[in-house]
């Protein structure tokens, strides 16, 4: 099973265990998976699907210039970046992918039905915003974060072993 299959399998596991991961937990999931991929040496960027209150076409790079603390969701919102959905962008074997718990796909400008903002958020910014408890959809219970982390750690450990074997 290659990396793409592993990511798709992880998404299915997370969705089975946490049916509301994409309703308030997407930034948490993106931060955990993004860090696992970065630890594997994969360049990861964070994509934001605009939510209610987004200003269409607002570039994340431009908004960043006005944000003093990237971990404050309200500052992003004030600068036109509202979080309808959070996912990842990465390259693997010469192809670009977008990823969330629904699985990997070729980029098409949308993430879970939300138009993707131009520009990209850094993994560190995503980790900071995921730590903020306020302003996210409350369908996802933040008490489930340790369980999500465990599933991502299992993916990372399994994938690292598979990648090591593939290099033999």
Helices and strands as residue ranges (DSSP letters): H 3-17, H 26-39, E 44-50, H 60-64, H 73-78, E 83-92, E 95-100, E 103-105, E 110-111, E 114-115, H 123-131, G 142-144, H 145-166
